[in-house]
Amino acid sequence: MTEFYLLFAFAVFGLPLLFLWVDLVFLGSFLVANFLTLEKREPLNVQITISEYLNYLVDRSSFLNKLSTKWDKDFVNEHYFGGCKYVSRF
C-alpha cells in the first residue's frame, strides 16, 4: 500500500515538476513574476527560477520578500503583484 502512495505522489507532483524543469532548462522557456508600479501603473516583469516559483506556491509573502532582496526593489510596498506565469518560447 505504501508503494501506491509513493507512485501516486510522484505522478501528481513529481512528473509535472520534471516536465517543467526539462522545458525550462532545455527548451529555453521561463517563469515570470508580474508586477505593476503603484505610481505610473506600468508593467514590470521579473524572471524567476523554479525554486522561487515553488516558494511562490507555498508562501507568497516570503516569496515577495526574497524577491525584493534579490532585485533590491521594494516589491511589497511599491508594486502591485499580479502573480507568476509560465512563458514559452513557442
Chimera marker file (.cmm) of the C-alpha trace (Angstrom):
<marker_set name="trace">
<marker id="1" x="0.000" y="0.000" z="0.000" r="1" g="1" b="0" radius="0.5"/>
<marker id="2" x="2.891" y="2.380" z="0.715" r="1" g="1" b="0" radius="0.5"/>
<marker id="3" x="4.200" y="1.860" z="-2.814" r="1" g="1" b="0" radius="0.5"/>
<marker id="4" x="0.866" y="3.047" z="-4.179" r="1" g="1" b="0" radius="0.5"/>
<marker id="5" x="1.076" y="6.292" z="-2.211" r="1" g="1" b="0" radius="0.5"/>
<marker id="6" x="4.643" y="6.893" z="-3.381" r="1" g="1" b="0" radius="0.5"/>
<marker id="7" x="3.691" y="6.297" z="-7.011" r="1" g="1" b="0" radius="0.5"/>
<marker id="8" x="0.635" y="8.497" z="-6.645" r="1" g="1" b="0" radius="0.5"/>
<marker id="9" x="2.677" y="11.324" z="-5.090" r="1" g="1" b="0" radius="0.5"/>
<marker id="10" x="5.275" y="11.074" z="-7.856" r="1" g="1" b="0" radius="0.5"/>
<marker id="11" x="2.596" y="11.083" z="-10.556" r="1" g="1" b="0" radius="0.5"/>
<marker id="12" x="0.798" y="14.081" z="-9.074" r="1" g="1" b="0" radius="0.5"/>
<marker id="13" x="3.787" y="16.212" z="-8.037" r="1" g="1" b="0" radius="0.5"/>
<marker id="14" x="6.954" y="14.726" z="-9.493" r="1" g="1" b="0" radius="0.5"/>
<marker id="15" x="6.100" y="14.305" z="-13.168" r="1" g="1" b="0" radius="0.5"/>
<marker id="16" x="4.708" y="17.818" z="-13.745" r="1" g="1" b="0" radius="0.5"/>
<marker id="17" x="7.735" y="19.335" z="-11.990" r="1" g="1" b="0" radius="0.5"/>
<marker id="18" x="10.073" y="17.132" z="-14.028" r="1" g="1" b="0" radius="0.5"/>
<marker id="19" x="8.438" y="18.225" z="-17.297" r="1" g="1" b="0" radius="0.5"/>
<marker id="20" x="8.538" y="21.872" z="-16.199" r="1" g="1" b="0" radius="0.5"/>
<marker id="21" x="12.228" y="21.585" z="-15.305" r="1" g="1" b="0" radius="0.5"/>
<marker id="22" x="13.087" y="19.970" z="-18.668" r="1" g="1" b="0" radius="0.5"/>
<marker id="23" x="11.172" y="22.689" z="-20.502" r="1" g="1" b="0" radius="0.5"/>
<marker id="24" x="12.861" y="25.479" z="-18.539" r="1" g="1" b="0" radius="0.5"/>
<marker id="25" x="16.384" y="24.094" z="-18.841" r="1" g="1" b="0" radius="0.5"/>
<marker id="26" x="16.496" y="22.614" z="-22.319" r="1" g="1" b="0" radius="0.5"/>
<marker id="27" x="13.842" y="24.446" z="-24.330" r="1" g="1" b="0" radius="0.5"/>
<marker id="28" x="14.518" y="27.979" z="-23.108" r="1" g="1" b="0" radius="0.5"/>
<marker id="29" x="11.157" y="28.731" z="-21.514" r="1" g="1" b="0" radius="0.5"/>
<marker id="30" x="10.989" y="30.704" z="-18.292" r="1" g="1" b="0" radius="0.5"/>
<marker id="31" x="8.841" y="31.772" z="-15.358" r="1" g="1" b="0" radius="0.5"/>
<marker id="32" x="7.862" y="35.403" z="-14.810" r="1" g="1" b="0" radius="0.5"/>
<marker id="33" x="6.515" y="37.319" z="-11.819" r="1" g="1" b="0" radius="0.5"/>
<marker id="34" x="4.168" y="40.120" z="-12.936" r="1" g="1" b="0" radius="0.5"/>
<marker id="35" x="4.032" y="43.465" z="-11.141" r="1" g="1" b="0" radius="0.5"/>
<marker id="36" x="2.509" y="46.917" z="-11.697" r="1" g="1" b="0" radius="0.5"/>
<marker id="37" x="4.181" y="50.007" z="-10.309" r="1" g="1" b="0" radius="0.5"/>
<marker id="38" x="1.977" y="51.992" z="-7.917" r="1" g="1" b="0" radius="0.5"/>
<marker id="39" x="2.712" y="55.422" z="-9.357" r="1" g="1" b="0" radius="0.5"/>
<marker id="40" x="2.527" y="55.008" z="-13.128" r="1" g="1" b="0" radius="0.5"/>
<marker id="41" x="0.752" y="51.635" z="-13.418" r="1" g="1" b="0" radius="0.5"/>
<marker id="42" x="3.498" y="50.384" z="-15.730" r="1" g="1" b="0" radius="0.5"/>
<marker id="43" x="4.014" y="46.634" z="-16.050" r="1" g="1" b="0" radius="0.5"/>
<marker id="44" x="7.189" y="45.150" z="-14.599" r="1" g="1" b="0" radius="0.5"/>
<marker id="45" x="8.057" y="41.522" z="-15.313" r="1" g="1" b="0" radius="0.5"/>
<marker id="46" x="10.779" y="39.751" z="-13.351" r="1" g="1" b="0" radius="0.5"/>
<marker id="47" x="12.219" y="36.400" z="-14.406" r="1" g="1" b="0" radius="0.5"/>
<marker id="48" x="12.241" y="33.864" z="-11.567" r="1" g="1" b="0" radius="0.5"/>
<marker id="49" x="13.761" y="30.427" z="-11.017" r="1" g="1" b="0" radius="0.5"/>
<marker id="50" x="11.862" y="27.214" z="-10.446" r="1" g="1" b="0" radius="0.5"/>
<marker id="51" x="12.784" y="27.233" z="-6.744" r="1" g="1" b="0" radius="0.5"/>
<marker id="52" x="11.380" y="30.765" z="-6.424" r="1" g="1" b="0" radius="0.5"/>
<marker id="53" x="8.222" y="29.585" z="-8.193" r="1" g="1" b="0" radius="0.5"/>
<marker id="54" x="7.839" y="26.726" z="-5.710" r="1" g="1" b="0" radius="0.5"/>
<marker id="55" x="8.327" y="29.250" z="-2.901" r="1" g="1" b="0" radius="0.5"/>
<marker id="56" x="5.562" y="31.357" z="-4.513" r="1" g="1" b="0" radius="0.5"/>
<marker id="57" x="3.204" y="28.370" z="-4.456" r="1" g="1" b="0" radius="0.5"/>
<marker id="58" x="3.888" y="27.675" z="-0.768" r="1" g="1" b="0" radius="0.5"/>
<marker id="59" x="4.294" y="31.136" z="0.821" r="1" g="1" b="0" radius="0.5"/>
<marker id="60" x="3.671" y="34.308" z="-1.204" r="1" g="1" b="0" radius="0.5"/>
<marker id="61" x="4.760" y="36.818" z="1.427" r="1" g="1" b="0" radius="0.5"/>
<marker id="62" x="8.123" y="35.084" z="1.825" r="1" g="1" b="0" radius="0.5"/>
<marker id="63" x="8.408" y="34.948" z="-1.971" r="1" g="1" b="0" radius="0.5"/>
<marker id="64" x="7.891" y="38.715" z="-2.294" r="1" g="1" b="0" radius="0.5"/>
<marker id="65" x="10.356" y="39.482" z="0.493" r="1" g="1" b="0" radius="0.5"/>
<marker id="66" x="13.049" y="37.268" z="-1.032" r="1" g="1" b="0" radius="0.5"/>
<marker id="67" x="12.446" y="38.708" z="-4.498" r="1" g="1" b="0" radius="0.5"/>
<marker id="68" x="12.706" y="42.244" z="-3.080" r="1" g="1" b="0" radius="0.5"/>
<marker id="69" x="16.047" y="41.373" z="-1.513" r="1" g="1" b="0" radius="0.5"/>
<marker id="70" x="17.341" y="39.707" z="-4.677" r="1" g="1" b="0" radius="0.5"/>
<marker id="71" x="16.454" y="42.577" z="-7.040" r="1" g="1" b="0" radius="0.5"/>
<marker id="72" x="16.980" y="45.379" z="-4.486" r="1" g="1" b="0" radius="0.5"/>
<marker id="73" x="13.464" y="46.767" z="-5.087" r="1" g="1" b="0" radius="0.5"/>
<marker id="74" x="10.513" y="47.051" z="-2.752" r="1" g="1" b="0" radius="0.5"/>
<marker id="75" x="8.054" y="44.675" z="-4.400" r="1" g="1" b="0" radius="0.5"/>
<marker id="76" x="5.980" y="44.506" z="-1.205" r="1" g="1" b="0" radius="0.5"/>
<marker id="77" x="5.069" y="48.196" z="-0.748" r="1" g="1" b="0" radius="0.5"/>
<marker id="78" x="5.760" y="49.888" z="-4.104" r="1" g="1" b="0" radius="0.5"/>
<marker id="79" x="4.259" y="47.421" z="-6.585" r="1" g="1" b="0" radius="0.5"/>
<marker id="80" x="1.038" y="45.520" z="-7.192" r="1" g="1" b="0" radius="0.5"/>
<marker id="81" x="1.690" y="41.792" z="-7.513" r="1" g="1" b="0" radius="0.5"/>
<marker id="82" x="-0.240" y="40.113" z="-10.313" r="1" g="1" b="0" radius="0.5"/>
<marker id="83" x="1.025" y="36.553" z="-9.943" r="1" g="1" b="0" radius="0.5"/>
<marker id="84" x="3.505" y="34.257" z="-11.642" r="1" g="1" b="0" radius="0.5"/>
<marker id="85" x="3.198" y="32.822" z="-15.086" r="1" g="1" b="0" radius="0.5"/>
<marker id="86" x="4.933" y="30.381" z="-17.368" r="1" g="1" b="0" radius="0.5"/>
<marker id="87" x="6.212" y="31.848" z="-20.644" r="1" g="1" b="0" radius="0.5"/>
<marker id="88" x="7.075" y="29.516" z="-23.516" r="1" g="1" b="0" radius="0.5"/>
<marker id="89" x="9.364" y="30.359" z="-26.414" r="1" g="1" b="0" radius="0.5"/>
<marker id="90" x="6.983" y="28.730" z="-28.876" r="1" g="1" b="0" radius="0.5"/>
<link id1="1" id2="2" r="1" g="1" b="0" radius="0.2"/>
<link id1="2" id2="3" r="1" g="1" b="0" radius="0.2"/>
<link id1="3" id2="4" r="1" g="1" b="0" radius="0.2"/>
<link id1="4" id2="5" r="1" g="1" b="0" radius="0.2"/>
<link id1="5" id2="6" r="1" g="1" b="0" radius="0.2"/>
<link id1="6" id2="7" r="1" g="1" b="0" radius="0.2"/>
<link id1="7" id2="8" r="1" g="1" b="0" radius="0.2"/>
<link id1="8" id2="9" r="1" g="1" b="0" radius="0.2"/>
<link id1="9" id2="10" r="1" g="1" b="0" radius="0.2"/>
<link id1="10" id2="11" r="1" g="1" b="0" radius="0.2"/>
<link id1="11" id2="12" r="1" g="1" b="0" radius="0.2"/>
<link id1="12" id2="13" r="1" g="1" b="0" radius="0.2"/>
<link id1="13" id2="14" r="1" g="1" b="0" radius="0.2"/>
<link id1="14" id2="15" r="1" g="1" b="0" radius="0.2"/>
<link id1="15" id2="16" r="1" g="1" b="0" radius="0.2"/>
<link id1="16" id2="17" r="1" g="1" b="0" radius="0.2"/>
<link id1="17" id2="18" r="1" g="1" b="0" radius="0.2"/>
<link id1="18" id2="19" r="1" g="1" b="0" radius="0.2"/>
<link id1="19" id2="20" r="1" g="1" b="0" radius="0.2"/>
<link id1="20" id2="21" r="1" g="1" b="0" radius="0.2"/>
<link id1="21" id2="22" r="1" g="1" b="0" radius="0.2"/>
<link id1="22" id2="23" r="1" g="1" b="0" radius="0.2"/>
<link id1="23" id2="24" r="1" g="1" b="0" radius="0.2"/>
<link id1="24" id2="25" r="1" g="1" b="0" radius="0.2"/>
<link id1="25" id2="26" r="1" g="1" b="0" radius="0.2"/>
<link id1="26" id2="27" r="1" g="1" b="0" radius="0.2"/>
<link id1="27" id2="28" r="1" g="1" b="0" radius="0.2"/>
<link id1="28" id2="29" r="1" g="1" b="0" radius="0.2"/>
<link id1="29" id2="30" r="1" g="1" b="0" radius="0.2"/>
<link id1="30" id2="31" r="1" g="1" b="0" radius="0.2"/>
<link id1="31" id2="32" r="1" g="1" b="0" radius="0.2"/>
<link id1="32" id2="33" r="1" g="1" b="0" radius="0.2"/>
<link id1="33" id2="34" r="1" g="1" b="0" radius="0.2"/>
<link id1="34" id2="35" r="1" g="1" b="0" radius="0.2"/>
<link id1="35" id2="36" r="1" g="1" b="0" radius="0.2"/>
<link id1="36" id2="37" r="1" g="1" b="0" radius="0.2"/>
<link id1="37" id2="38" r="1" g="1" b="0" radius="0.2"/>
<link id1="38" id2="39" r="1" g="1" b="0" radius="0.2"/>
<link id1="39" id2="40" r="1" g="1" b="0" radius="0.2"/>
<link id1="40" id2="41" r="1" g="1" b="0" radius="0.2"/>
<link id1="41" id2="42" r="1" g="1" b="0" radius="0.2"/>
<link id1="42" id2="43" r="1" g="1" b="0" radius="0.2"/>
<link id1="43" id2="44" r="1" g="1" b="0" radius="0.2"/>
<link id1="44" id2="45" r="1" g="1" b="0" radius="0.2"/>
<link id1="45" id2="46" r="1" g="1" b="0" radius="0.2"/>
<link id1="46" id2="47" r="1" g="1" b="0" radius="0.2"/>
<link id1="47" id2="48" r="1" g="1" b="0" radius="0.2"/>
<link id1="48" id2="49" r="1" g="1" b="0" radius="0.2"/>
<link id1="49" id2="50" r="1" g="1" b="0" radius="0.2"/>
<link id1="50" id2="51" r="1" g="1" b="0" radius="0.2"/>
<link id1="51" id2="52" r="1" g="1" b="0" radius="0.2"/>
<link id1="52" id2="53" r="1" g="1" b="0" radius="0.2"/>
<link id1="53" id2="54" r="1" g="1" b="0" radius="0.2"/>
<link id1="54" id2="55" r="1" g="1" b="0" radius="0.2"/>
<link id1="55" id2="56" r="1" g="1" b="0" radius="0.2"/>
<link id1="56" id2="57" r="1" g="1" b="0" radius="0.2"/>
<link id1="57" id2="58" r="1" g="1" b="0" radius="0.2"/>
<link id1="58" id2="59" r="1" g="1" b="0" radius="0.2"/>
<link id1="59" id2="60" r="1" g="1" b="0" radius="0.2"/>
<link id1="60" id2="61" r="1" g="1" b="0" radius="0.2"/>
<link id1="61" id2="62" r="1" g="1" b="0" radius="0.2"/>
<link id1="62" id2="63" r="1" g="1" b="0" radius="0.2"/>
<link id1="63" id2="64" r="1" g="1" b="0" radius="0.2"/>
<link id1="64" id2="65" r="1" g="1" b="0" radius="0.2"/>
<link id1="65" id2="66" r="1" g="1" b="0" radius="0.2"/>
<link id1="66" id2="67" r="1" g="1" b="0" radius="0.2"/>
<link id1="67" id2="68" r="1" g="1" b="0" radius="0.2"/>
<link id1="68" id2="69" r="1" g="1" b="0" radius="0.2"/>
<link id1="69" id2="70" r="1" g="1" b="0" radius="0.2"/>
<link id1="70" id2="71" r="1" g="1" b="0" radius="0.2"/>
<link id1="71" id2="72" r="1" g="1" b="0" radius="0.2"/>
<link id1="72" id2="73" r="1" g="1" b="0" radius="0.2"/>
<link id1="73" id2="74" r="1" g="1" b="0" radius="0.2"/>
<link id1="74" id2="75" r="1" g="1" b="0" radius="0.2"/>
<link id1="75" id2="76" r="1" g="1" b="0" radius="0.2"/>
<link id1="76" id2="77" r="1" g="1" b="0" radius="0.2"/>
<link id1="77" id2="78" r="1" g="1" b="0" radius="0.2"/>
<link id1="78" id2="79" r="1" g="1" b="0" radius="0.2"/>
<link id1="79" id2="80" r="1" g="1" b="0" radius="0.2"/>
<link id1="80" id2="81" r="1" g="1" b="0" radius="0.2"/>
<link id1="81" id2="82" r="1" g="1" b="0" radius="0.2"/>
<link id1="82" id2="83" r="1" g="1" b="0" radius="0.2"/>
<link id1="83" id2="84" r="1" g="1" b="0" radius="0.2"/>
<link id1="84" id2="85" r="1" g="1" b="0" radius="0.2"/>
<link id1="85" id2="86" r="1" g="1" b="0" radius="0.2"/>
<link id1="86" id2="87" r="1" g="1" b="0" radius="0.2"/>
<link id1="87" id2="88" r="1" g="1" b="0" radius="0.2"/>
<link id1="88" id2="89" r="1" g="1" b="0" radius="0.2"/>
<link id1="89" id2="90" r="1" g="1" b="0" radius="0.2"/>
</marker_set>
